[in-house]
């Protein structure tokens, strides 16, 4: 249904349920998704399917193969060790905005803010990992 809406209207909205992109995207936010352009941009947040579930993760790496096809590595900002390699053409779309509390927000997806999002995501992952490690060591 989401892919049909993207094809028909060029954009669609989906409600967020998980925390893989926390704190930039929070549960109960709505994300606005558009079809991906011809070239992936580092720092963009993508939407793709894992089975029937729609997942949003940030592009942290990209490479073009010898046939000219783009491959991207995506990572949830708050998910340590979850980097996934995808073919650019397999993605459902790119997240262009967030609707939170009735307001549309797109500030951190704009250049140059998205350049800071990647290191911030890795720092958050390190903090979450350290917290898990410390809480496990105390028990």
Buried (B, 14 or more C-beta within 10 A) or exposed (E): EBEEBBEEEEBBEBEBEBBBBBEBBEEEBBBBBBBBEEEBBBBBBBBBEEEEEBBBBBBBBBEEEEEEEBBBBBBBBBBBEEEBEBEBEEBBBBBBBBBBEEEEBEEBBEEEEBEEBBEBBBEBBEEBEEEEEEEEEEE
